[in-house]
Structures are given as structure tokens and as C-alpha cells.
Amino acid sequence: MKVVTKTFWLPKRGNSNEEYEDAAWPLEPTELECDEFKCAVSDGATEASFSARWAQLLVQGFSEQAELKDLADKWSAEIKDLDLPWYAQEKAESGAFATLTALKITSPGTTGGTWWSKAIGDSCFLHIRDESLLESFPMTDAESFNNSPLLLCSNLGKHEEVDRLFLEKEGTWLNGDRFLLLTDAIAAWFFRKHDKSGDALKTLLNINDQNELLELVNKARNDHDEEGRPYMRNDDVTLVRVEVST
Amino acid sequence: MPYLAEISRANPSCFVFLVDQSGSMQDPFGSVTGTKTKAMGVADAVNRLLQNLVIKCTKSEGIRDYYNVAVIGYGGKGVKPAFGGNLENKQVIPVSEIGNNPFRLEERRKKTEDSSGAVVEQTIKFPVWFDPVAYGGTPMNAALQSATSVVVKWLAEHPHCFPPIVINISDGESTDGDPFQSAYDLMTLSSTDGDVLLFNVHISSSNHQPIEYPDSENVLPDQHAKLLFSMSSPLPDYMRKMVGNEGIDVSYNTRGFVFNADLVSVIRFLDIGTRPSNMR
């Protein structure tokens, strides 16, 4: 199969690029022939520290089939080497927190193949055929989003059963299908718009560069609903677009 | 549009702590025969609130100034900024400056979990900004008026901020008159995002069990508690929901008041971005 990907991202308004705490894999544009392809997005929690590093480890670790425990140990070892003031030490001891929505696409046939996804938290993937939404996972509507999702902690001991935290889903794809991986702010915006008019999917599929994403996000952050809430919450934004063909 | 304003470095909010340092704080805390004084209870409460606020604003690169903080002491030496050391005589201070200038760092032992979940004991650094002070009268009226001056100035400079939160930590035994009107004047100041929030931490010698976020004065054990309850703001909707999620019965009259308990949960309720539901 042929896989073409492109990733777009923006930090929260008021933050620098260095303060961006989402992560995506792959981050760079990709075009390759393969039998199996893996991609992922992760959203590091604002309230924790060193979340960006945890998010990076999670998305790269998924693509490299690393064990979660090894990723957590790596995160801890990196932090341990730092000389931190009292507050940073105390905060780091709480661990870093992040979402993970990961997608594996395989190509067993000539007309298409299968996909499998696992997720914790409120980052989301969409499966699109032509310009219609076939599937969304794990989030399915705008009302499901809130500001305190269950996230994966780098102190794995804080979770009773890590494997059971992940939701999983699988399906099949056909030649020309597309997938979008989204972190929560743009995913929530998508569902709100999609429920009302249905043109939000087209808008996301037509983004071709960072400037177009910036234009969309700025408008959505500045427009407010009747209750005074912005259509898109001010947060880091990440979008990975994946096109598959046989 | 109440209590929806984003708290950020570009649009920071403000905390004012009022710390009762009067002579009555020499009395025992939590029971009439206890060994800990109310002054010790107050110092613990302020240090823990500041510690939690600093940690709340800590990111990988350091402390982000989401808040500015004033701490006003009131007692026999009058009403004045209460910080010592490098922060002495400063009125409203960015939270990063507070985090980097505790009066001292004590080493304490703490049990924690390592990455595999095993319980290990660690030495941690515990910041102390305030030691117990107990001397003279309780000019709570004057303290509330001083907080009002700070907040008025802050609101003039930050009219669209998340409303300032004032936390008064006291045994409620005001000696310069009934403080209700001064409290009311403070609570009715507002930014475009809502009214100023005045919360009270009642430190008492009573051995009555701790009470958190009551919605009626009927459950309170004495007149001092009832006074402080009456001058506490009702919780905004979103805070009330969060208190309810912690298993406390809430109603529209639930107020920012605790009796012989800490108010650190208020720091947890501050919304500065995604907070994992499994983060404590």
C-alpha cells in the first residue's frame, strides 16, 4: 500500500513553539510504500510538567513497538538527571500525563486492508471515505469533551491495570480512504461544527499548510457561541492527515 | 460571562491571603487541650496554600506567572505585607518570585510511589514562608479594607481577569468591629468575568469535626464560624461541581468556607489547562 501523511500543529495562543505539549508521529511529511504503517497523536497535560517529553515518548514508542514500562523508565531517568528546584522536583514526582490515540494500518489485500486503533484520553481519529465520516474513535460527539480526561501517567504504578485503560477498535479501509488524527481542541471544534453544518470535515481535509491551520484556528478561537464560549478552546492543536491507497 | 476567563501569563489573576496574627492565635488549635496553637495552624495553612499554588504554576522550564499574590498579616503590629526575607515589604508579587524565595527550605521525609508503583520514602524540600505569629488585637475590618485596596488596583490594571480570590485565615474574633460590611464591599468588586471571591478558613480551638464547604450556617458550631460563613462567597458553578465531585453535598448556597480544615482544594479547582482526572 501507499501511505502519504502530513502533520500540522500549533501551540496554544500566548505560548511559544517550545511550549507546545502535543506530539505527533510522524511529524514530518511522509510518503512511502509499506505493508504496515503506524501513526499516533498525544496531548501532554498542561497541569503536569515534562508532559511534552512524555507525549513524544508515547507516539514514537508506539511506532517502534516499545514497551510502556520502558518508556516510563526512560522518562523517569531523564528527569532524575536534572538538577531541579524544589517546586519542579515536587511537580515531576507527580509524573507527566498525556493522551494517546494510535492507529495501525495494514494491507492484506489489493483493494484495501484493515486498521486498528487504541486510545486513552480525548485525542481522536476519524476515518473518512470520499468526503464522508465513517468512524470516529474514541470520541464521538462534542459533549464528550471536558477539561479533565483520564490520561496515561508516566508513573505507571498510579494505574491499577494499565492495559485495561486503553480502548481499542478495528475496521477495514478501501483504496483512497483518509484518516485524521486530532488532539482535543480541534477534535471538539470538529464535532460541534460537523453536528451543525457538516462542512467541517471538508475544511480539515483541505488544510495544506501551517498558515491555513493558523487561519482556521484563530477564527475558531475568536468566535464565541451564545454562552460566550469560544468555538475552539485555546490549547495546543495537532492534526495528522493520512491517505492510503493500494 | 462568569468565571470563564482564561488564566494565562498574558491575562493573570490575583490571590490575596489575609493572615490573622493576633494574640488569640496563641490558643490551642483543634481542641482546647491540643499542643498545636492556632498560629501554627494558620502558618501551616498559608505555607501549604502557597506551596500548592507555586506547584500548580510550575512547568518544565520553571514557574509561569499565572498569578500574582499578596499576603497581608493583621495583628498587634497592624495590617501590612507579611512576607519576610527577600520579599519583605512587597505588596503584590508574581508567583515565580514567591516560589524562588521561600524564607527557608526544610527537609521532610515523604512516602511516594516510584514508576513501578512501589512505595519508597524520599527526602523532599518543604518551603516555609511564614512562621507562627500571635500578638495583639485582630483588626479584621482593616485587613479586609487593605485587601480591597489591593484588589481595586489589580482590577483597574486587569479588568478582564479571572476574578481575584481573597482567602482570609482567622479564628473570626475581630476586634475592630463587625467585618461583614467590609467583606461585602470586597465581594461585590468585579472584573468583567465575575465578582471577587472571598473565602474563609476558620482556625478554631473547638474540637468539632472539620467542616468543608457548608451550604448553611446551621451546621456550624459557634458565632465566629457563622460570621465567617456569612462573609464567604457562594462558589461559582464550576467550583461547586468540582466540590460535589469530591463527595461533598452541595447546593446553590455552598460557600467558600472551611472550619478547621484546609482550603488547598481551591488551588486544585483553578483552571489553567487540561487537568487529568487521575491527577491528585
Interface residues (C-beta under 8 A of the other chain):
Chain A: K12 G14 E19 D43 A45 T46 E47 A48 S49 F50 S51 A52 R53 K69 A72 D73 W75 S76 P85 W86 Y87 A88 Q89 E90 K91 E93 S94 G95 F97 N147 S148 P149 L150 L151 C153 S154 N155 L156 G157 K158 H159 D184 G228 R229 N234 D235
Chain B: M1 L4 E6 S8 R9 A10 Q51 V54 I55 K56 T58 K59 S60 E61 G62 I63 G99 N100 P102 L105 T112 E113 D114 S115 S116 G117 A118 Q122 I124 K125 F126 P127 D271 I272 G273 T274 R275 P276 S277 N278 M279 R280
